[in-house]
């Protein structure tokens, strides 16, 4: 599979100036031969047109209009992650450098384009059913970094991803692997990812499978800090995880990272369970398909052969 059209709009529209208004002419849908995703950047250009016109201080009302009049992807991110004009204005006031830096990040997107293209080609070799949905780059309130869903596609907060050095200090690696992580989410079973009241095990597997397949296709996971965070504590962390698998209070295991206090240890345990499943599978390609189609987390856990502290190559 060739994904040569992937991120063409990003490369052409953002490489020279960081964020040019020219990306209003977005890339057309790929042919059946090039099954890569469409990348949309018009929301970023709209934001910076507003930002520049307001001398870097757009009002909450202006920013709310930016959200309300934005793409479907921007409106989805705003809805599910409580991004409002007021909250963006507060973020601009408290972290103005984040919005300046985001323009610089755009300059390396052509290199990101080439590497993500290669990773998604490897992913499609592992999972021939892969169909990559649209991905929308937006500007938000500094969080979330990115979200991916088989239902609503992928949204990436350019300013948030650019500022998140703690995830991986290598900016290019960070962009590549977070994008691939989200593309994995877009392939996972909606019967699980869109379910209400997910358990610690379910969320940890959703995220851990994305981490494992990101590693398989790029050489490392998206959240590079996890290796150092768990070093020397592996068995202890997994032993603590085991009795919590059925809990619906996720706060001890996932979505609890900050730059000052990295967390999300459930991602790492989920990754270990996914790795154990793949390690023990005779048919590796079938194992990848099983991960992506998984809806019964407890059955997957049992089939994986994972146990706290087990050794894996």
C-alpha positions in Angstrom: 0.0 0.0 0.0 1.3 3.4 -0.9 0.3 6.5 1.2 2.2 9.0 -0.9 -0.7 11.5 -0.6 -0.7 11.4 3.2 -0.1 14.8 4.8 0.4 16.5 1.4 -1.7 19.4 2.6 0.3 19.7 5.9 3.6 19.6 4.1 2.6 22.1 1.4 0.6 24.5 3.5 2.7 24.6 6.7 6.3 23.9 5.8 7.4 27.3 4.6 5.7 29.7 7.1 4.6 27.4 9.8 0.9 28.1 9.3 -0.2 29.6 6.0 -3.8 30.3 5.2 -3.4 28.4 1.9 -4.5 25.1 3.4 -8.1 26.0 2.8 -7.7 23.9 -0.4 -7.6 20.6 1.5 -6.5 17.2 0.1 -9.1 15.2 -1.6 -10.1 11.7 -0.4 -7.6 9.0 -1.3 -8.3 6.5 -4.0 -8.7 2.8 -3.3 -5.1 2.3 -4.3 -3.9 4.9 -1.7 -5.9 4.1 1.3 -4.2 6.7 3.5 -6.0 9.2 5.7 -6.9 12.8 4.7 -5.2 15.4 6.9 -7.1 18.6 7.5 -5.3 21.8 8.7 -7.8 24.6 8.0 -8.7 25.0 11.7 -5.1 25.8 12.5 -5.0 28.5 9.8 -8.3 30.0 11.0 -7.0 30.1 14.5 -3.8 32.0 13.6 -5.6 34.4 11.3 -7.8 35.3 14.3 -4.8 35.3 16.7 -2.7 37.6 14.5 -5.7 39.9 13.9 -6.1 40.3 17.6 -2.4 40.8 18.3 -2.2 37.5 20.1 -5.1 38.3 22.4 -8.3 37.1 20.9 -11.4 37.3 23.2 -13.3 34.4 24.6 -16.2 35.3 22.3 -14.0 35.3 19.2 -12.5 32.0 20.2 -15.9 30.5 20.8 -16.8 31.5 17.2 -13.6 29.8 16.0 -14.8 26.6 17.7 -18.5 26.9 16.6 -17.6 27.6 13.0 -14.8 25.0 12.8 -14.5 21.6 11.2 -16.4 18.6 12.3 -13.2 17.3 13.9 -12.7 20.6 15.9 -16.3 20.6 17.1 -16.0 16.9 18.2 -12.8 17.7 20.2 -14.5 20.7 21.8 -17.6 18.6 22.7 -15.9 15.6 24.2 -13.0 17.3 25.9 -14.6 20.5 27.2 -12.7 22.9 25.0 -14.4 26.4 25.1 -13.5 29.9 24.0 -13.2 30.9 27.6 -10.7 28.0 28.3 -8.6 28.8 25.2 -8.5 32.5 26.2 -7.3 31.5 29.7 -4.6 29.2 28.2 -3.4 32.0 25.9 -3.2 34.3 29.0 -1.3 31.8 31.2 0.9 30.1 28.6 1.3 32.4 25.6 4.6 30.7 24.6 2.7 27.6 23.8 0.9 29.3 20.9 4.1 30.8 19.6 5.9 27.5 19.7 3.2 25.7 17.8 4.1 27.6 14.7 7.7 26.4 14.9 6.5 22.8 15.3 4.8 22.9 12.0 8.2 23.2 10.2 9.1 19.6 10.9 5.8 18.2 9.7 7.1 17.1 6.3 9.6 14.8 8.0 6.8 13.5 10.3 4.8 12.9 7.1 7.3 10.6 5.6 7.8 8.6 8.8 4.1 8.2 9.6 3.5 7.1 6.0 6.1 4.4 6.4 4.6 3.3 9.8 1.1 3.1 8.4 2.3 1.0 5.5 3.8 -1.4 8.0 0.6 -1.3 10.0 -1.5 -2.2 6.9 0.8 -5.1 6.2 0.1 -6.4 9.7 -3.6 -5.6 9.4 -4.8 -5.5 5.8 -8.3 -4.4 6.8 -6.9 -1.1 7.9 -8.8 2.0 6.6 -7.5 5.3 7.9 -10.0 8.0 8.8 -9.5 11.7 8.5 -7.1 13.4 10.9 -7.7 17.0 11.9 -5.0 19.3 13.3 -6.5 22.0 15.5 -5.5 24.6 18.1 -7.1 24.2 21.5 -6.6 24.9 25.2 -3.3 23.0 25.7 -5.1 19.7 26.2 -5.9 17.1 25.0 -2.9 16.2 23.0 -4.8 14.0 20.6 -7.9 11.8 20.5 -8.7 8.9 18.1 -11.8 6.9 17.6 -13.2 4.6 14.9 -16.3 6.7 14.9 -15.1 10.3 14.9 -11.6 9.9 13.4 -8.5 11.7 14.8 -8.0 15.1 16.2 -4.6 16.5 17.2 -4.0 19.6 19.3 -0.9 21.0 17.6 -0.2 23.4 20.5 -0.6 20.6 23.1 1.5 18.0 21.3 4.2 20.6 20.6 4.5 21.6 24.3 4.5 18.0 25.7 8.2 17.5 26.1 7.7 15.1 29.0 6.2 12.5 26.7 9.3 12.3 24.6 11.9 15.1 24.4 12.5 14.3 20.7 9.8 16.4 19.0 9.8 14.6 15.7 9.6 11.1 17.4 6.8 12.5 19.7 4.7 13.7 16.7 5.2 10.5 14.7 4.5 8.0 17.5 1.5 9.9 19.0 -0.1 10.1 15.6 0.5 6.4 15.0 -0.9 5.6 18.5 -4.1 7.5 17.6 -4.4 5.8 14.2 -4.3 2.5 16.1 -7.3 3.7 18.2 -9.1 4.5 14.9 -8.9 0.8 14.0 -10.1 -0.6 17.4 -13.6 -2.0 17.9 -16.1 0.7 18.6 -18.0 -1.8 20.7 -15.3 -1.3 23.3 -13.9 2.1 22.7 -17.3 3.9 22.6 -18.6 1.9 25.6 -19.7 3.9 28.7 -18.2 3.2 32.1 -15.1 1.4 31.0 -13.1 -0.5 33.6 -9.4 -0.1 34.5 -8.6 -3.2 32.5 -10.6 -2.1 29.4 -9.1 1.3 29.2 -5.6 0.0 29.9 -5.9 -2.5 27.1 -7.3 0.1 24.6 -4.3 2.3 25.4 -1.8 -0.5 25.8 -2.6 -2.2 22.5 -2.2 1.2 20.8 1.2 1.5 22.5 2.3 -2.1 21.5 1.3 -1.6 17.9 3.0 1.8 17.8 6.2 0.1 19.0 5.7 -2.7 16.4 5.5 -0.2 13.5 7.8 2.6 14.6 10.3 0.9 17.0 9.0 2.4 20.2 5.8 3.4 22.0 4.4 6.9 21.9 4.8 7.6 25.7 8.6 7.1 25.9 8.8 8.3 29.5 7.0 5.1 30.8 10.1 2.9 30.6 12.0 5.1 33.0 9.0 5.6 35.2 8.5 1.8 35.8 12.2 0.8 35.9 12.9 -1.4 38.9 9.2 -1.3 39.9 7.7 -3.6 37.2 6.5 -6.5 39.3 5.3 -4.2 42.1 3.2 -2.1 39.6 1.7 -5.1 37.9 0.9 -6.7 41.2 -1.0 -3.6 42.2 -2.8 -3.5 38.9 -4.2 -7.0 39.1 -6.8 -6.4 41.9 -8.0 -3.2 40.3 -8.9 -4.5 36.9 -12.7 -4.3 37.4 -12.8 -0.8 38.9 -14.4 2.0 37.1 -12.5 4.7 39.0 -9.7 5.1 36.5 -7.8 7.9 38.4 -5.0 5.7 39.8 -4.1 4.2 36.4 -4.9 6.2 33.4 -5.4 9.8 32.2 -3.6 11.2 35.3 -0.3 12.4 33.7 0.9 16.0 34.0 4.3 17.4 32.9 5.2 17.7 36.6 4.0 14.2 37.5 3.9 11.7 34.7 1.6 8.8 35.3 -0.7 6.6 33.1 0.9 3.4 34.3 -2.2 1.6 33.0 -0.9 2.2 29.5 2.3 0.3 30.4 0.5 -2.6 32.0 -1.9 -2.8 29.0 1.1 -2.8 26.7 2.6 -5.7 28.7 -0.6 -7.7 28.4 -0.7 -7.0 24.6 2.9 -8.0 24.3 2.3 -11.2 26.2 -0.6 -12.1 23.9 1.5 -11.4 20.8 4.5 -13.3 22.3 2.5 -16.4 23.0 0.6 -16.4 19.6 1.6 -18.8 16.9 0.1 -16.6 14.2 1.4 -13.1 14.8 -0.8 -11.5 12.1 -3.9 -13.1 13.6 -2.8 -11.8 17.0 -2.8 -8.2 15.7 -6.3 -8.7 14.3 -7.4 -10.1 17.7 -6.1 -7.1 19.5 -7.9 -4.6 17.2 -11.2 -6.6 17.3 -11.1 -7.2 21.0 -14.3 -6.3 22.9 -14.0 -8.8 25.9 -11.1 -7.5 28.0 -11.3 -10.3 30.6 -11.2 -13.0 27.9 -8.3 -11.3 26.2 -6.4 -11.0 29.5 -7.0 -14.7 30.2 -5.8 -15.7 26.7 -2.7 -13.5 26.9 -1.0 -15.6 29.5 0.0 -12.4 31.3 0.9 -12.6 35.0 2.5 -9.9 37.2 6.2 -9.7 36.8 6.5 -12.2 33.9 9.5 -12.0 31.7 9.0 -11.0 28.1 11.6 -10.7 25.3 
